[in-house]
Amino acid sequence: MSALKYAGLDDTDSEDELPPGWEERTTKDGWVYYANHVELKTQWDHPKTGKKKRVAGDLPYGWEQETDENGQVYFVDHINKRTTYLDPRLAFTVEETSEKPNIRQRYDGNSAAMEILQGRDLSGKVVIVTGANSGIGFESARSLALHGAHVILACRNQARATEAIQKILEEWHKAKVEAMILDLSSLQSVQQFAEAFKARDLPLHVLICNAAVFGCPWQLTEDGLETTFQVNYLGHFYLVQLLQDVLRRSVPSRVIVVSSESHRFTDIKDSSGKLDFRLLSPAKKDYWAMLAYNRSKLCNLYFSNELNRRLSPHGVTSNALHPGNMMYSSLHRSWWLYTLLFALARPFTKSMKFTVNTKHNRIIEGVHPMRDKNQRQQGAATSVYCAVAPELEGLGGMYFNNCCRCLPSQAAQDEASASALWELSEGLICERTGSPSE
């Protein structure tokens, strides 16, 4: 028996035989991973030997990999005219070896979205990405579309969305990509988007809540709420409520909520420990752009966790993530503190394309043009990982940074606050639309 045998596992006749409750699976790009149905977890290492494996070579002659209407991979044997969900190459796996044990996670801050998707076929998957005409949203949408997914760019600017689509089609003319208008600063626009999407009678396997604003001067939306709060959080909350019936019909489905490490530097409760709406949508005299952004990102974490608690029993999971460090841009010119923060962060930033809307003082996270072209998708990597990683199937309520699960702030783990924010959000929407959000 291997010296790497894990303590507490029963002996079996073969070193490679799996203990009771474990199952061997493969990803679309050939990696073997192991699912523990007792503890509801997955891992890349064999539970007894600690080995990492992947299937060897191409499919046998006459075999073809396909994806069914539920997004499950199956294999077609054209010679014998049969289909199976079992990869015929599992009998010919090879061990991934190295001179030193590799304890590093498979993906990290240097990984790119296209690397994560290598070998994946997302045909049959329908994905919505908000704020997808530039930056992280565009790179996420582009990567998924180039791997076969039907991607809908949910953007408020039709011209920029059309330009983004053209760029994707220039890379692959068969890409299934389209744009639909969505302005998260308008609850009416969110409602119209949801109605238009439902009219298409499409499934929805992945919804990436990516769109955000940062550094906005104080202003109220047409719904009477502070802009950063509504665009970054409440608009997405309403969107998911309106589409949750589609998500539930499309299981397994995932909601991905882009948050930020900045959530750690704020709270949204008053001195008595209760949720304080005045902190979420403050008066002009109490407004600070950076603090508003931090609070909106804490709301995103509460939302993702509560959504997962409510919908995961129905096959819809939700995870939140931090996409990357602050990006350097011309936005810093508007305020000396931004200049300092961007200057300090610049050596550590990921290389994402970057656009700045100077008219509205809005920053759109993306890739700095001076960075290495091969690293331009790093900022989208964690969004894509959470959207497609097979080891996350059925798992939610987590927070990821650099494609790795980590703990959010202590405040973000407060289930009572998450539930209170959910109820408050439903009330805000009902007051402004005249109907419940669900």
C-alpha positions as CSV (number, residue, x, y, z in Angstrom):
1,M,0.0,0.0,0.0
2,S,1.3,3.4,-0.9
3,A,2.8,5.5,1.9
4,L,0.5,8.3,0.8
5,K,-2.5,6.3,1.9
6,Y,-4.9,8.6,3.7
7,A,-5.7,7.8,7.3
8,G,-9.2,6.5,8.1
9,L,-9.9,4.9,4.7
10,D,-10.7,1.3,4.5
11,D,-8.4,-1.1,2.7
12,T,-9.5,-2.5,-0.7
13,D,-8.0,-5.2,-2.9
14,S,-6.3,-2.6,-5.2
15,E,-4.4,0.5,-4.4
16,D,-6.3,2.4,-7.1
17,E,-9.7,1.1,-6.1
18,L,-11.8,3.9,-4.6
19,P,-13.2,3.6,-1.1
20,P,-16.9,3.4,-0.5
21,G,-18.7,6.7,-1.3
22,W,-16.2,7.9,-3.8
23,E,-16.6,8.3,-7.6
24,E,-14.1,8.9,-10.4
25,R,-15.1,11.6,-12.9
26,T,-13.5,13.4,-15.8
27,T,-13.6,17.1,-16.9
28,K,-14.2,18.0,-20.5
29,D,-10.5,18.6,-21.0
30,G,-9.5,15.2,-19.7
31,W,-8.6,15.8,-16.0
32,V,-9.7,13.1,-13.6
33,Y,-11.2,14.2,-10.3
34,Y,-12.8,12.4,-7.4
35,A,-16.2,13.1,-5.8
36,N,-17.0,12.1,-2.2
37,H,-20.7,11.7,-1.9
38,V,-20.6,11.2,1.8
39,E,-18.8,14.5,2.6
40,L,-20.1,16.3,-0.5
41,K,-16.7,17.4,-1.7
42,T,-14.4,16.9,-4.7
43,Q,-10.6,16.8,-5.1
44,W,-8.0,16.3,-7.8
45,D,-5.9,13.8,-5.8
46,H,-6.9,10.1,-5.6
47,P,-8.3,9.6,-2.0
48,K,-5.9,6.7,-1.3
49,T,-2.8,7.2,-3.3
50,G,-2.7,11.0,-3.6
51,K,-2.0,10.7,-7.3
52,K,-3.2,13.1,-10.0
53,K,-4.4,11.6,-13.3
54,R,-5.8,12.5,-16.6
55,V,-7.1,10.5,-19.5
56,A,-4.5,9.7,-22.1
57,G,-4.7,10.6,-25.8
58,D,-7.6,11.2,-28.1
59,L,-10.9,9.4,-28.2
60,P,-10.8,6.0,-29.9
61,Y,-11.5,5.9,-33.6
62,G,-15.2,6.3,-34.2
63,W,-15.9,8.0,-30.9
64,E,-17.1,11.6,-30.5
65,Q,-17.8,13.8,-27.5
66,E,-21.1,15.6,-27.3
67,T,-23.1,17.6,-24.8
68,D,-26.8,16.9,-24.0
69,E,-29.5,19.5,-23.4
70,N,-28.7,19.5,-19.7
71,G,-25.1,20.3,-20.3
72,Q,-23.8,16.8,-19.5
73,V,-21.0,15.3,-21.5
74,Y,-21.7,12.0,-23.3
75,F,-19.8,9.9,-25.8
76,V,-21.1,8.6,-29.1
77,D,-19.7,5.3,-30.5
78,H,-20.5,5.7,-34.2
79,I,-19.2,2.3,-35.2
80,N,-21.4,0.3,-32.7
81,K,-24.1,3.0,-32.8
82,R,-24.4,3.5,-29.1
83,T,-24.0,6.3,-26.5
84,T,-22.6,6.4,-23.0
85,Y,-21.8,8.9,-20.3
86,L,-18.6,7.0,-19.4
87,D,-15.5,8.3,-21.0
88,P,-13.9,5.4,-22.9
89,R,-10.5,6.7,-22.1
90,L,-10.8,6.2,-18.3
91,A,-9.2,2.8,-18.7
92,F,-6.1,4.5,-20.0
93,T,-5.4,7.2,-17.5
94,V,-1.8,8.4,-16.9
95,E,-0.4,9.7,-13.7
96,E,0.7,13.4,-13.5
97,T,4.1,13.2,-11.9
98,S,6.8,15.8,-10.8
99,E,10.1,15.6,-9.0
100,K,8.6,17.4,-6.1
101,P,5.0,17.0,-4.8
102,N,2.9,19.7,-6.3
103,I,0.8,21.2,-3.6
104,R,-0.2,24.3,-5.6
105,Q,-3.8,24.7,-6.6
106,R,-4.5,24.0,-10.3
107,Y,-5.3,27.7,-11.1
108,D,-4.1,30.9,-9.4
109,G,-3.7,34.6,-10.0
110,N,-1.5,34.0,-13.1
111,S,-4.2,31.8,-14.8
112,A,-6.1,33.1,-17.8
113,A,-9.7,32.4,-18.6
114,M,-8.9,30.6,-21.8
115,E,-6.5,28.4,-19.9
116,I,-9.3,27.3,-17.6
117,L,-11.5,26.6,-20.6
118,Q,-8.9,24.7,-22.5
119,G,-10.5,21.6,-24.1
120,R,-13.9,22.5,-22.9
121,D,-17.0,22.3,-25.1
122,L,-19.8,24.5,-23.8
123,S,-22.2,23.8,-26.6
124,G,-25.8,23.9,-25.4
125,K,-25.0,26.2,-22.4
126,V,-26.7,29.6,-22.3
127,V,-24.9,32.3,-20.4
128,I,-25.8,35.9,-19.5
129,V,-23.0,38.3,-18.6
130,T,-23.9,41.8,-17.4
131,G,-21.6,44.7,-18.3
132,A,-20.0,42.5,-21.0
133,N,-19.1,45.1,-23.6
134,S,-15.7,45.7,-22.1
135,G,-13.2,44.7,-19.4
136,I,-13.7,41.6,-17.3
137,G,-17.2,41.2,-18.6
138,F,-16.1,41.2,-22.2
139,E,-13.2,38.8,-21.5
140,S,-15.6,36.4,-19.7
141,A,-18.2,36.6,-22.5
142,R,-15.6,36.2,-25.2
143,S,-13.9,33.2,-23.6
144,L,-17.2,31.4,-23.0
145,A,-18.5,32.1,-26.5
146,L,-15.3,30.9,-28.1
147,H,-15.8,27.6,-26.4
148,G,-19.3,27.0,-27.7
149,A,-21.6,28.7,-25.2
150,H,-24.5,30.8,-26.3
151,V,-23.6,34.1,-24.6
152,I,-25.9,37.1,-24.1
153,L,-24.1,40.4,-23.5
154,A,-26.4,42.4,-21.1
155,C,-25.3,46.0,-21.6
156,R,-26.8,49.4,-21.4
157,N,-25.0,50.8,-24.5
158,Q,-26.1,49.1,-27.7
159,A,-23.3,50.5,-29.8
160,R,-20.6,49.3,-27.5
161,A,-22.2,45.9,-27.2
162,T,-22.5,45.6,-30.9
163,E,-18.8,46.4,-31.3
164,A,-17.9,43.8,-28.6
165,I,-19.9,41.2,-30.5
166,Q,-18.1,42.0,-33.7
167,K,-14.7,41.5,-32.1
168,I,-15.8,38.0,-30.9
169,L,-17.2,37.1,-34.3
170,E,-14.0,38.1,-36.0
171,E,-12.2,35.5,-33.9
172,W,-14.8,32.8,-34.6
173,H,-17.6,33.5,-37.1
174,K,-19.7,30.6,-35.6
175,A,-19.8,32.0,-32.1
176,K,-23.3,32.2,-30.7
177,V,-23.2,35.7,-29.2
178,E,-25.8,38.5,-29.0
179,A,-26.6,41.7,-27.1
180,M,-29.7,42.7,-25.1
181,I,-30.2,46.1,-23.5
182,L,-29.9,46.2,-19.7
183,D,-29.6,49.3,-17.6
184,L,-29.2,48.3,-14.0
185,S,-29.8,51.9,-12.8
186,S,-33.4,51.4,-13.9
187,L,-35.6,48.8,-12.4
188,Q,-38.0,49.2,-15.4
189,S,-35.1,48.3,-17.7
190,V,-34.3,45.2,-15.6
191,Q,-37.9,44.2,-15.8
192,Q,-38.0,44.7,-19.6
193,F,-34.8,42.7,-20.0
194,A,-36.1,39.8,-18.0
195,E,-39.4,39.8,-20.0
196,A,-37.6,39.9,-23.3
197,F,-35.3,37.0,-22.3
198,K,-38.2,34.9,-21.1
199,A,-40.0,35.5,-24.4
200,R,-37.0,33.7,-26.1
201,D,-37.9,30.5,-24.2
202,L,-34.2,29.8,-23.7
203,P,-32.7,27.9,-20.7
204,L,-30.2,29.8,-18.5
205,H,-27.3,27.8,-17.2
206,V,-25.0,30.6,-16.0
207,L,-25.7,34.2,-15.0
208,I,-22.6,36.3,-14.3
209,C,-23.5,39.5,-12.4
210,N,-20.4,41.4,-13.4
211,A,-21.5,45.0,-14.2
212,A,-20.4,47.7,-11.7
213,V,-19.6,51.3,-11.3
214,F,-16.8,52.9,-9.2
215,G,-16.0,56.4,-8.1
216,C,-19.3,57.9,-9.2
217,P,-20.3,61.3,-7.8
218,W,-23.4,61.2,-5.7
219,Q,-26.6,61.0,-7.8
220,L,-29.9,59.2,-7.5
221,T,-31.3,56.9,-10.1
222,E,-34.7,57.2,-11.6
223,D,-35.9,54.9,-8.8
224,G,-34.7,57.4,-6.2
225,L,-31.7,55.3,-4.9
226,E,-28.0,56.1,-4.8
227,T,-26.5,54.9,-8.1
228,T,-23.6,52.7,-6.9
229,F,-25.9,50.8,-4.6
230,Q,-28.5,50.2,-7.3
231,V,-26.1,49.4,-10.2
232,N,-23.7,47.2,-8.3
233,Y,-26.2,45.4,-6.1
234,L,-30.0,46.0,-6.2
235,G,-30.3,45.9,-10.0
236,H,-28.6,42.5,-10.0
237,F,-30.8,41.3,-7.1
238,Y,-33.9,42.2,-9.1
239,L,-32.6,40.6,-12.2
240,V,-32.0,37.3,-10.4
241,Q,-35.4,37.4,-8.8
242,L,-37.1,37.8,-12.2
243,L,-35.0,35.0,-13.8
244,Q,-35.0,32.5,-11.0
245,D,-37.8,30.5,-12.5
246,V,-35.7,30.1,-15.7
247,L,-32.6,29.2,-13.6
248,R,-34.7,26.5,-11.7
249,R,-35.9,25.0,-15.0
250,S,-32.3,24.9,-16.3
251,V,-30.6,23.0,-13.4
252,P,-27.8,22.5,-12.7
253,S,-27.4,26.3,-13.1
254,R,-25.1,28.8,-11.5
255,V,-25.2,32.5,-10.5
256,I,-21.8,34.2,-10.3
257,V,-21.6,37.4,-8.3
258,V,-18.6,39.6,-8.8
259,S,-17.7,41.2,-5.5
260,S,-14.4,42.6,-4.3
261,E,-11.8,42.4,-1.5
262,S,-12.9,45.9,-0.7
263,H,-15.9,44.4,1.1
264,R,-13.6,43.9,4.0
265,F,-13.3,47.6,4.8
266,T,-16.8,48.4,5.7
267,D,-20.1,47.3,7.3
268,I,-23.7,48.2,6.8
269,K,-25.0,47.9,10.3
270,D,-25.7,50.7,12.8
271,S,-24.3,50.8,16.4
272,S,-27.0,48.5,17.6
273,G,-26.0,45.8,15.0
274,K,-29.1,46.3,12.8
275,L,-29.0,46.8,9.0
276,D,-29.0,50.5,8.3
277,F,-30.5,51.6,5.0
278,R,-29.0,55.0,5.4
279,L,-25.6,53.5,4.9
280,L,-26.7,51.8,1.7
281,S,-28.3,54.7,0.0
282,P,-26.9,57.7,1.8
283,A,-27.8,61.4,1.5
284,K,-25.4,63.6,-0.5
285,K,-23.8,65.0,2.6
286,D,-22.9,61.5,3.9
287,Y,-21.7,60.1,0.6
288,W,-18.1,58.9,-0.1
289,A,-17.7,57.2,-3.5
290,M,-15.2,54.6,-2.3
291,L,-17.2,53.7,0.8
292,A,-20.3,53.3,-1.3
293,Y,-18.4,50.9,-3.6
294,N,-17.2,48.9,-0.6
295,R,-20.7,48.6,0.8
296,S,-22.2,47.6,-2.5
297,K,-19.6,44.7,-2.7
298,L,-20.4,43.6,0.8
299,C,-24.1,43.5,-0.3
300,N,-23.1,41.3,-3.2
301,L,-21.6,38.8,-0.8
302,Y,-24.7,38.8,1.4
303,F,-26.8,38.4,-1.7
304,S,-24.8,35.5,-3.1
305,N,-24.8,33.6,0.2
306,E,-28.5,34.1,0.8
307,L,-29.4,33.2,-2.8
308,N,-27.5,30.0,-2.4
309,R,-29.3,29.1,0.8
310,R,-32.6,29.7,-0.8
311,L,-32.1,28.1,-4.3
312,S,-29.4,25.4,-3.9
313,P,-32.1,22.9,-2.8
314,H,-33.6,23.5,-6.2
315,G,-30.3,23.0,-8.2
316,V,-29.3,26.6,-8.5
317,T,-26.0,27.5,-6.8
318,S,-24.4,30.9,-6.3
319,N,-20.8,31.9,-5.6
320,A,-19.1,35.3,-5.2
321,L,-15.6,36.3,-6.2
322,H,-13.0,39.0,-6.2
323,P,-11.8,39.4,-9.8
324,G,-8.4,41.0,-9.4
325,N,-6.5,43.9,-7.9
326,M,-7.3,47.6,-8.6
327,M,-6.5,48.7,-12.1
328,Y,-4.5,51.7,-13.0
329,S,-6.4,54.2,-15.2
330,S,-7.0,57.9,-15.9
331,L,-9.7,57.9,-13.3
332,H,-7.0,58.6,-10.7
333,R,-6.6,62.1,-12.0
334,S,-9.9,63.1,-10.5
335,W,-8.8,62.7,-6.9
336,W,-5.3,62.6,-5.3
337,L,-6.3,59.5,-3.1
338,Y,-7.2,57.5,-6.2
339,T,-3.8,58.5,-7.6
340,L,-2.0,57.1,-4.5
341,L,-4.0,53.9,-4.4
342,F,-3.6,53.1,-8.1
343,A,0.1,53.9,-7.9
344,L,0.6,51.5,-4.9
345,A,-1.5,48.8,-6.5
346,R,-0.1,49.0,-10.0
347,P,2.8,46.5,-9.6
348,F,0.4,43.9,-8.4
349,T,-2.5,44.4,-10.7
350,K,-3.7,41.8,-13.1
351,S,-3.5,42.7,-16.8
352,M,-7.1,43.3,-17.9
353,K,-8.4,45.5,-20.6
354,F,-9.5,48.7,-19.2
355,T,-11.9,51.4,-20.2
356,V,-12.8,54.6,-18.4
357,N,-16.0,56.6,-18.9
358,T,-14.7,60.1,-18.0
359,K,-18.1,61.7,-18.5
360,H,-19.6,59.8,-15.6
361,N,-16.3,59.1,-13.7
362,R,-16.9,55.4,-14.1
363,I,-14.2,52.8,-14.0
364,I,-14.7,49.6,-15.9
365,E,-12.3,46.9,-14.8
366,G,-10.2,45.4,-17.6
367,V,-6.6,44.8,-19.2
368,H,-4.0,47.5,-19.1
369,P,-2.7,47.9,-22.7
370,M,1.0,47.9,-21.6
371,R,0.8,44.5,-20.1
372,D,1.8,41.2,-21.8
373,K,-0.8,40.2,-24.3
374,N,-0.7,36.6,-23.1
375,Q,-1.9,37.6,-19.7
376,R,-4.8,39.8,-20.7
377,Q,-7.5,37.5,-19.5
378,Q,-6.3,37.0,-15.9
379,G,-9.0,39.3,-14.6
380,A,-11.7,37.1,-16.0
381,A,-10.2,33.8,-14.8
382,T,-12.0,33.6,-11.5
383,S,-15.4,34.5,-13.0
384,V,-15.0,31.8,-15.7
385,Y,-13.6,29.3,-13.1
386,C,-16.7,29.7,-10.9
387,A,-19.0,29.5,-14.0
388,V,-17.6,26.2,-15.4
389,A,-15.4,24.3,-12.9
390,P,-16.8,20.8,-12.7
391,E,-15.6,20.4,-9.1
392,L,-18.0,23.2,-8.1
393,E,-21.0,21.5,-9.6
394,G,-23.7,21.6,-6.9
395,L,-21.6,23.6,-4.5
396,G,-22.3,27.3,-3.6
397,G,-22.3,29.8,-0.8
398,M,-18.5,30.3,-1.3
399,Y,-16.1,33.2,-2.0
400,F,-13.2,32.9,-4.4
401,N,-10.1,34.9,-5.0
402,N,-7.5,34.0,-7.7
403,C,-9.6,30.8,-8.5
404,C,-9.2,29.7,-4.9
405,R,-11.8,29.5,-2.2
406,C,-11.1,31.8,0.7
407,L,-13.0,33.2,3.7
408,P,-14.7,36.6,3.3
409,S,-14.8,39.1,6.1
410,Q,-16.4,38.1,9.4
411,A,-19.2,40.6,8.7
412,A,-19.9,39.0,5.3
413,Q,-20.5,35.6,7.0
414,D,-23.4,37.0,9.1
415,E,-26.5,35.0,7.9
416,A,-28.9,37.3,9.9
417,S,-27.6,40.4,8.0
418,A,-27.9,38.5,4.7
419,S,-31.5,37.6,5.4
420,A,-32.3,41.1,6.5
421,L,-30.8,42.6,3.4
422,W,-32.8,40.2,1.2
423,E,-36.1,41.3,2.9
424,L,-35.1,45.0,2.7
425,S,-34.3,44.6,-1.0
426,E,-37.6,43.0,-1.7
427,G,-39.3,45.9,0.0
428,L,-37.4,48.5,-2.0
429,I,-38.4,46.8,-5.2
430,C,-42.0,46.4,-4.3
431,E,-42.3,50.0,-3.3
432,R,-40.9,51.1,-6.7
433,T,-42.5,48.6,-9.1
434,G,-45.7,48.0,-7.3
435,S,-45.2,44.2,-7.3
436,P,-43.0,41.7,-5.4
437,S,-39.6,41.0,-6.8
438,E,-40.3,37.3,-7.0
